[in-house]
């Protein structure tokens, strides 16, 4: 399957909901930014920020699962 980085980012944020404060701290982002991306209010989160978060996600052993987005409003 060919997913976009945006879909992958949203899937990770949905998967890691209870870990948002840690993600924000580790990736140098404001924690209020995370739900905005997940809800689709930010549709262009920026390449550098997206890569930073996905790099962190992969370093924790996370792997993309497209089915996660089926449960996101």
Secondary structure, 3 states (H helix, E strand, C coil): CCCCHHHHHHHHHHHCHHHHHHHHHHHCCCHHHHHHHHCCCCCCCCHHHHHHHHHHHHHCCCCCCHHHHHHCC
